[in-house]
Amino acid sequence: MKKGVKVAVFMGSKSDSEVMESCTIELERFGIDYEVKVSSAHRNPDGTRKLVEEAVESGVRVFIAGAGMSAALPGFIASLTVLPVIGVPIASGLPGGLDSVFSMVQMPPGIPVATVSVGKAGARNAAILAAEILSINNDSIKARLNDMRSKWREG
């Protein structure tokens, strides 16, 4: 990963890109540098591990991982870092993506994954949550968040 990237967006396969695009659009709106990586926790655990290690070394502060069915990717990433991991359940198995939701919310103690809503709305919420985390030390992002909330209240 390039230096300066604050959010690493992972997905298990390219088929998840349509859902995760909502995330990248929102990150761009907040002016947050990000990179997208496609890597499966099941098919390529060593490659995924290497990508996570490189991301941490380059200065990434938050991970967002979209996953369907077993939802192993967010948990695997969380097992490799102490940085925040936000999981986006993607509907691909049970109706409504319930299998993904159940997999993410049943993480073992000590391996937390913040889980947002399913699908495109979840991907967007993941970006907003990442922005909120980064806003702790970034007044520019905080101002954009406050502006967004003001516009929502105005309707």
C-alpha positions, 0 to 999 in steps of 0.5 A, a space after each residue: 500500500 502507498 504511504 498516506 492511505 488511511 483506509 484499506 478496503 478489502 473484498 473477498 472477490 471482484 463480485 463484491 465490488 458493486 456493493 463496496 463501490 458505495 464505500 469508496 464513493 463515501 470515502 472520496 466525499 470525505 477526502 479520505 485516501 484509501 486503497 481497495 484490495 481483492 483477496 480471499 481469506 479462504 483461497 489466499 490466506 498468506 496473500 491476505 496476511 501479507 496485504 494486511 501487514 503491508 497496510 499496517 506498515 504503510 500507515 493504514 488506520 482503519 480496515 473495511 472488509 466486505 464479505 458474504 456467506 461465511 464472512 471470514 475476511 473481516 475476522 481474519 483481518 481482525 486477527 492480524 491487527 489491533 486496528 479497527 476492522 469494520 465488516 460489511 455483510 454482503 447478501 449472497 447466501 441466506 435471504 437478506 445476507 443473514 449468514 454474513 451478519 451472523 458470521 460477523 457478529 459471532 467473533 470470538 472474544 478479543 477479535 472484534 469486528 464492527 458490523 454495519 448493515 447489509 449491502 450497499 447501505 452497509 458499505 456506505 455506513 462503513 465509510 462513515 464509521 471509518 470517517 468518524 474514527 479518523 475524525 478523532 484526530 482530523 478536524 477537516 473530516 470532522 467538519 465534513 461529517 458535521 456538514 453531512 449531518 446538518 444536511 440530513 437534518 434539513 431534509 
